[in-house]
Amino acid sequence: MPFIISRTNRSISREQEQQLKTRLGKAICLVPGKSEQYLMLGFEDNCRLWLRGDDSQPMAYVEAAIWGNEAHLGYDEFTAEVTRIFHDVLGIAPDCIYIRYSDIPDWGVAGHNFDRNKYL
């Protein structure tokens, strides 16, 4: 049950959003046990972001909330692919793409909570 939300100071066209959606859907498979089937995405463009005291460069902040992967398996490969995706689609330099991971201990969907001890 991963959730990926990105914030960028760039505008994202509908075509670019589709490209991001498709490629992130494939990239999440780099994290064992995760797939596009349960992936939720959010895109926030035209954000007011500053990096190294400057707001003139294209940049992105990406948050990946992932349940049930305390060992962070696949994160190195996923980070490399997310960086490649945002560089390819939005032209953002890799050193201007920050990725934050959140371990999700509890998750609810469709009116039910997932018990970590039951599913892991």
Residue pairs with C-beta under 8 A, 6 or more apart in sequence:
1 38
1 40
1 67
1 68
1 104
1 107
1 109
1 114
2 28
2 31
2 34
2 38
2 39
2 40
2 64
2 65
2 66
2 67
3 39
3 40
3 41
3 42
3 63
3 64
3 65
4 24
4 28
4 39
4 40
4 41
4 42
4 62
4 63
4 64
4 65
5 41
5 42
5 43
5 44
5 62
5 63
6 20
6 42
6 43
6 44
6 60
6 61
6 62
6 63
6 86
7 44
7 47
7 49
7 60
7 61
7 62
8 44
8 45
8 46
8 47
8 49
8 58
8 59
8 60
8 61
8 86
8 90
8 92
9 46
9 47
9 48
9 49
9 55
9 58
9 59
10 45
10 46
10 58
10 60
10 90
10 91
10 92
11 45
11 46
12 20
12 43
12 45
12 90
16 89
16 90
17 43
19 89
20 41
20 43
20 85
20 86
20 89
20 90
21 41
23 81
23 85
23 88
23 89
24 39
24 41
24 82
24 85
25 36
25 39
26 36
27 78
27 81
27 82
27 85
28 34
28 35
28 36
28 39
28 78
29 35
29 36
30 74
30 77
30 78
30 81
31 66
31 69
31 73
31 74
31 75
31 78
32 69
32 73
32 74
33 68
33 69
34 66
34 69
34 74
47 61
48 55
49 55
49 59
49 61
51 57
51 59
51 96
51 98
57 93
57 96
58 90
58 91
58 92
58 93
58 96
59 92
59 96
59 97
59 98
60 86
60 90
60 92
60 96
60 97
60 98
61 98
61 100
62 82
62 86
62 97
62 98
62 99
62 100
63 99
63 100
63 101
63 102
64 78
64 82
64 99
64 100
64 101
64 102
65 101
65 102
65 104
66 101
66 102
66 103
66 104
67 103
67 104
67 105
67 107
67 114
68 104
68 114
68 116
68 119
68 120
69 75
69 103
70 103
72 101
75 101
79 99
82 97
82 99
83 94
83 97
83 99
86 92
86 97
87 93
87 94
87 97
105 116
106 113
106 114
106 116
107 113
107 114
108 114
